[in-house]
């Protein structure tokens, strides 16, 4: 099911590790032109407009706009009529709001939720990485390498006793070990790392709680 994806921009983190930026794997994004699948207010086709601008606000959003985004991220194939019913609007003004959100950049793209379990077994590992030095150039050199690794799904600069928390999804332990051995052999400033293999993921949510994050 296509879903709304919340895009994380590169955000300066001057309060933490020398101003380096957090990174989220670009492979998680599909470069798509913004736009809506629905043509008119009564069309039963799917609205395929997804993604959420992070911080650059040009138009003040109200409670209904947030609700529209919330519903679209849960079900990207929802029709305009169904969406209008959920947000308590008639179809025409609902579609106008969706187009406004798209034109203003709040809706940027879409993705499909793939059932990885049906494809085969995978290994998910969370890895704590500490760098030897903490200059801007050290962070930049590290990120320039890891952002090119497809198996890196997330990479976050964090506060605390280490620098980065990374999420890997690989075909198995052998592939993960190969990646980490290659990274440690490269001159990208890794001092040490700790690996935590995921045994089970009882809770995974694909959508953000927009109404509580952005109450109107």
N, C-alpha and C positions, 0 to 999 in steps of 0.2 A: 504494500500500500504506500503510495507516495506520501511524504510527510513534509511539513514545514521544518526547515533546518535553521537553527539559530547560529548565525555566523559570528565568530569571535574575531575581532580585529586585533592586530598587533598593538598591545597596550604597554606604554612605558611603565616600568616598575621601579621608579627611583627610590621608593621607600624600602625596597628589598634588595638585593644583589646588584648594586652599581648601575641601576637603570637599564638592565637588559630586558628584553621583551619576551612575553609568553608566546608559545607557538602551538598552533593546532594544525594537524597534518592537512595539507592542501588536498591530498587524495580523497579526503572525506567530502570534498565539494565537487559538484558538477557545474562546469561553466555553461550556464544557460542564459539566453536573453530573458529579461523580465517580461511578463505578459500573462494574460489570463486565457484559459481555454474556453470560457463561456463567451458567447457573442452578444446575447441579449438577456434581458432580465428573466425571461421565462424559460430559457433553454435548460434542458435537463442534462446537458453535458457536464463534464467535470471541470471545476475551477483548478487550474494547475499553475498557481502562483505561490511561491514559497520563499522562505528565507526571511531574516529579520535584521534590519540595520541595528547596529549595536548602540551607538551613543549620539550620532549626529542627528539631532532632532530639528526638522525644519517646519513641521506642522504639528500643532498640539493635538494629541490623540485623546479621545474620550473613552469612556467605559465600553462603548459598543465597538470601537475600533480594536481595543485590546481583546475583546471577546471574539471578534472575527479572526484575529491572528491566532488566538488560542485554539479555536475550532479547526482552522486550516492546518495547524501544525499536527493536530491529532489525526486528521483525515484529509489528505490532500486531494482526494478524488471526489470530495463532496460536491454536489450540484449547488448551483446558486440558490435554487428554491429551498433546498434542505438547509443551507447555511442561513438564509434569511429567516427561516422558521426558528432556528436555534438562537439567533440573536434578537428575535422579536422585531423584525423589520419586514416590510414588503420587498419583493424581489428587486424592483428598480433601484431604490436607494441603497440596498445591500450591495448590488453590483457596482454602483457608483463609488461606494466606500472602498471596495476591493481594488477598483482601478486607481483610486487615489493613493491607497497604500502602495500599490505597485509603482505608480509614477513617482512617488516621493522616495522610493528606495527602501521602504520597510520590508517589502516582499522582493526577494532577489533571485530565488531559484528553488529547485525541488530535488528530492531524492526518493528512491524506493527503499523500503525496508526489506532486506533480503534475509530469508531464513537460512542462516549459515549452517545450522545444524543439519539441514537436509542435504547440504553439499558434502558434508564429511566432518571429521574431527579437526578441531583447531586447539591451539594453546594460547591462553591470554596470560600475560605477565605484566605486573606493575614493577617498575624499576626505579630505585632511588639512585641518582647520580650526583656525585660531588666533583667539582672541578678543582684543579690545583690552584688556579688564580682567578681573581674576580674583577678583572678589568673589562671594559666594554668590548675590547677586541677579543677577549677570551670567550665571552658569551656568543659573540657574532660568529666566531670560527666554529664553535660547537654546533650552533643552530644551522649553519650553512651546510653541514654534513648530514645531520639527523633529519632535516626536512626533506631530504631526497630519498629516505628509506621508506618504502611503501608499508612495511610492517609496523612503523610507528604511527599509531592512530591518534595519540594525544601526547603532548609534551607541555608541562606547566612549570614555570618558575615559581618556587614556593619559599615561604619563610621557614626558619627552623634549622635543623642540623645538616641538611643537604641542600643542593641547588635545584635540581629538576626532578619532577615525578613524571615518568613516562609510561605510556600504555602500549604494549606490543601485542599484536595478534599474529601468530605464526602457525606454520603447519605442524610444528612439534618442537620438542625441547632441543633437538639437534639443530634446527634452523635458528632458534633463538641464541643458542650458544655460539653458532658461527657468526651471527651478527655482532654479538657483544665482543667476541674475540677480535673481530675486524676493527671494531670501534676503539678498543683499548690499544691495539697495535698502531692505530693512526695517531698522528700528532695533533690531537684536537683538545688536549688539556684535561682528560679524564683522570681523576685521582683515584676514585674508588666507586664501586656500585654494589647495591644489594638488590636481589631479585625476589619477588613474591609471586608465586604461581597461583592463579585463580583455580580453585577446585570446583566451585559452583557459584552462579550468579542469580540468587533468588529474586533480586529486584533490579530491573533495568527499565528506565523510562526514556522514551524517545522524545518527549516533549517537556517544555519548561512550564512552571506554574505562573504564567504571565499575569493573571488577575491579582495574585498576591504580591508578585514582584513589582508590578506597576499599578497600584490601586488608583482608581479615579473616582 
